[in-house]
Amino acid sequence: MKACVPLIVAVLCGLAWAADEDLNEPEPFLELEEEMEGAPASDLYSAPNSCRGRCLEAFDKHHLCHCNARCPKFGNCCEDFESLCGREGFSHTSDAITKGETQSISEKIYRADTNKAQEEDIVLNRQKCISPSEARDQVDRCPEPLFTYVNEKLFSKPTYAAFINLLDNYQRAVGRGEHFTAQQLAEQDTFLSEVMKTAVMKELYGFLHQQNRYSTEQEFVNDLKNMWFGLYSRGKEDGDSGGFEHVFLGEVKKGKVSGFHNWIHFYMQEKEGLVDYYSHICDGPGDSYPRVLALQFSWDGYYKEVGSAFIGSSPEFEFALYSLCFIARPGKVCQLSLGGHPLAIQTYTWDKSTYGNGKKYIATAYVVSPTQ
């Protein structure tokens, strides 16, 4: 299996990759691969003759009908393919979102992020840069914290404050069900309300509305709430996980950290002595914020072998890019451009349960290498 670490290194360090078909489908991190491995078809699909929960799945000759992007060409789609999957992805629809369009809108989102940190707001102490082969060693090569200084006045901004209020709403252990209180549900709504006021999210909604993905802003917000805050089961208990928790806060499964791709949460946990920064592979692109760091760390004794995180970005910026990529390229590589630098995000759908009219939840999202 091709390792994920070099993919992240490539985008962060600006290395040139030779053309390789495999880069179009980078392997998931082991944590996710283990979860998906061996899942029976009855768990993944609600009906063998329907596309409910199956949109853009891989071709399987054993299925009675199909829901992949090429089924219209071969005339073997399930009868409800168009109604359930017509807006699920890209290549099979008349209003496809192209690579050029994702790159263009990501540049607009990048320019619109006025809430991002400035150079004087964050001082990083990156210390030891290691090779990808050393990431498995679990050796702490950095005696000092990653963050030397963060201007915490950033956290008083409405979207930052609303984001931070969500960080204590989850149990990190997979297998322990999440049960939101009325206040916690209200905090989700507040976060969505605050980010939707920003130029970043207005750019994203305007683009998706133009692409016929959403008719109204309220429809968009409702879908964001379901795809990000809807709960599903990664472990033995119902509702023990969700996309927002996994991507932004992180989880612990089988003694390892999974997810955890947010710099604000990292900083706050490091400040409390719960995160121990071990090393980084590389960082970039460019010299200003937001930038991306591929790093290794321990979270209260649990190790994260390699994780990519935007540094210095606003909450709405990350939320917008991950949402864009999940909507435009669910389960695929999504190619972006930030300040003229190529960047790509890989998303994965949660295939074991759905919401609404067969829509899938976000399983994870993270930065990978752009395809060539």
N, C-alpha and C positions, 0 to 999 in steps of 0.2 A: 504494500500500500504506500502511495506517495504521501510523505509527511506534510502537515500543514505549515510547520514552522518556516520553511524556506519561502512559502508563498507570502507570508506576512513580511518576511525580511525583504523580499523583492520590492514591495511597494514602499516600505519605509526607507530603504536605503537607495532606492532609485536604480536598482540593478536591472540590466537588460536581460530578458528571458527570450530564448529561442522560441519560435512558433511551435506550439505543442497543443494538440487537441485536448489533452488532459487538463490544461489550465482553464478550459471552459467549464469544467466540472470538478473543482477542487474537492478533495476528500473532507468530510466533516471531522471535527475533533472527535477523538475516541469516545468522549463522554456521551455525545449524541448518537454516535454509531452504535454504541452498546444498547442504548435505549430503543433504537429502531430495529435492532437485530432480531430476527426470528419471530416477529409479530405475526400472528395468524391473520389470514385475510379477513376473517370475521371481525377482528378488532379494528381493522383499517377501513373497511368499506361497509356501509349500511345495507347495500343490496347489490347483487352481482349484475343486475340489468339496469342500474342507475348510476349517474355520475355524482350522486350525493356523497360528499367527502372524498371524491376521487379526482377532482379537476387537476389536469397536468401531471397525473401519475405516469410512471414509466410503462411502456408497452409490456403486456403480459399475454402471451398467446392462449393462456388458459381461461381468460375472461370472455364472457359471452358477448360483451360489447366494450367499447373503449372510450377514454376521456382524455387522451393525450393530444398534444398540439397538432398532430398529423392525421388524426382520425377523419376529419372532413375530406382530406385528399383521397383516403382509401375507402370512404363510405361505410366505415364500421363503428361510428359513434353511437353511444346510447341515445335513446330518444330525447332525453332531457339535457343533452350536452349543451346545446345553445343557451337554454334558459338558466342552467346552473353555472356554466363555465364561460359564458360569453364575455364576462368581464374579469375572469379569474387571472388571466395572464396577458399575453401579448401576441405571439406570432400567428395565431389562428383567427384573430379578430380583424375586422375592417378598420378599427380605430387603434391599431397597434402603437405601443410606445417604443420608439426606436432608441438605439444606443445614443445617437446624436441628441435626442430629446432629453434623455436622462442626464447627459453631460451638461446640456444647456441649462436645465432647471436647477441642477446642483450648483452651478456657478452663481445663479441668481440667489439661491438660498445662502450660499457662502457670503455673498456681498451684503445680504440682508441681515446677517447676524451681528447686529450692533450691540448685543448684550454679551458678546464674548469677552474673555479676559484680554487685557492689554499686556504688553511685554513686562511692564512694571508690576503687574498684579500677581505674577507667579514666578518664584525662583525654584528651579528644579536642580536636584543634585543627583544626576544620573549614575555617576560612579562607574561601576564595572560593566563593560560591554562584553558579552560572551558569544561564542559560536552556537549555532542551532544544536549541534551535537551535545553541548554541555547542559542543555535545558532540562534534561531528565535527571541530572545529578542531585538536585535538591540541596545545593550548597549555597549558603548565604554569603555572597561575595561583597556585600555592601553594608558596612557597619553603620552608615547614617541613613536617615529617612530619605525617601524620594523627594518629598516636598520640604524645602527649607523655609519657604514663606508663601502664603496665599493671602491676598487681600480679601478678608472675609466680608467687606462691604458688598462684594458681589452677591453674597447670599441673602442680602436684604431686598434684592430685586424681586419683583413678583413671581416670575417663573422659577427662579432659584428657590425661593422660600416655599412655593407650592410643591416643588420637586422634593425638597428635603423633608417636608411633612409626610411624604410617602415612604420614607426609608425605614420607618419602624413599624410598618404595617404587615410585615411578613415574617414567617419562620423559615430560616434558611435550610433546614433539614428536609430533603425530599422524603416523602412518606408521612409527613405530618400535615394534616389538612389545614387550609387557610379558611378562616371564618371572619369576614369583614364586619365591623360594627357600622352603625349608621354614620358615625363620624368619619370613619375611614372611607366609606363610599362617597361621602361628601367631599373628602380630600381628593379623591380621584376626579370628581367633577370640577373642583376648583382648579386642579392642575390643567385639565383640558381647556377650561375656560380661559385661563391665563395665557397658555401657549397660543390659543387661537386669536388672541389680541395682537400677537407679534407679526412683524413683517415677514418673518421666516415662514410661519404657517399659512399666512395669507398667500404667499407665493406658491406654496405647495397646493393649497386648495384650489387656487385659480388655475393652476396647471392641470390638476386632475379633473376639475369641472370642464375645462376645455377639451380634455381627452375623453369626455363622456363616462367617466368613472363614477361621478356623484352628481346628482341633480341639485342638491342644496347643501349648504354648510352643515345643517343639523344632521343630515344623512351621513356626511363625512365624520362628524364628531361621534355619532352613535357607533359607526363602524370602528373607529379608533378605540373607543372604550371596550368594545367586544374583543377585538383582535389582541389588544395589549393587556387588558385587565380581566378578561374572561379566564376562568380557572379550568384546569384539566388535571389529569393524574399522570405523573412521571413515576410514581411509586405505587405502594399498595393501598393508599387511602385516596378517596375521591377528592378532587379539588386541592391537591397539594402543591400546585405549581401554576405559573402563568408566564407569558412573554415578558411583561414588564419586570417581574421579580427576577427572572433568569438573566435577562440582558443587563439590566441596570444595577441590580443589587447582588446577584449571584446566589448560588445554592450549593449545598454539600450533598453529594451522593457517592456512596461506596468509598467514603474517606477522602474524596477529592473535591476541589472547588470546580464548579462548572458555571459558565456565564461570567458575570462580574466584569462588565466592560465600561464602567463609568468612573471618571476621574474625581468627581465630587464625593462619591461614596468612598472611594479609595482614600482620599485625603482625610475625611472625617474618621474613618476607621483607623488609619495610621496615627492620627492625632491622639486617639484613645488608646493606642498601644495594641490594637487588635490585628493590624496588618503589619507584616515585616517584609519590607522590600528586599529581594534577593539579588536581582540583576536585570539587565535588559539586553535585548538582541540588537535593536537599532531603533532610531526614531527619525521622524520626518513626516511628510515631505515639506520642504521649505523651512524657514527659520521663525515664522510668526505663528501665533495661535489662531485657530486651533491646529494642533499637530497630532500625530499619532505615535504612540509608544507601544512596542511589543515587550512585555515584561514578565518576570517570574516573581512570585511572592507567596508568602504564607498568610493565611487568614485564620487567626485563632488556632493555629496548629495544623490546618489543612492546606495542602500545597496546590498552587496553580502553576502548571508547567509552562504554559505560554498563553498570554492573553493580550489582545489588542484593545487600546482605549484611546479615544480622542482626549486630548489634554487642552484645557482652556476654552472649550466650546460651551455655549449656553445649553441648558437642557432642551430648549426647543429646537436647536440645531441638530443634535443627535436624534431626537425624536422624529424630526422631519425626514432626515436622510434614511433612517432605518424604515420608517413608514413608506416612504417613496419606493424604496427597493423591494419591500415586501409586496406592495400593491402592483408595481410594474413588473417585477421579476420574482414571483413567489417560488422559493426553492431553487433559485438560480443565482448566478453571478450578475451583479448590477454594476455597470461601469459608469463612473462619475468623473467630474473634474472640479477641483477646488483650487482656486487661484492659479489656474493654468497647470496644476499638477494632476496627473491621472491617479485615480483611486478607485477601488472597487469594494463593494460590500456583498457578502454572501448571506442570504437568509435561508432558513429552513422552516417548512410548515409542520404543524403538529397534525399528523394524519390519523390519530386514533379517536378523535372526536371533532365535532364541528359546531358552528353556531349559525343562527339565521337560516338562510336558504342554501345550506351545504358549504358555507364559507369555513376556511381553516384558520386556526389560531397561529400566532407566531411562536415557533419553538425556540429559535435563537437567531441572532444577527451579529455579524462581526466583520472587521476589515480584512480583506485578503488582497492578493496581488491583482492588478488589472490584467486582463487578457491582452495578448499582443495582436 
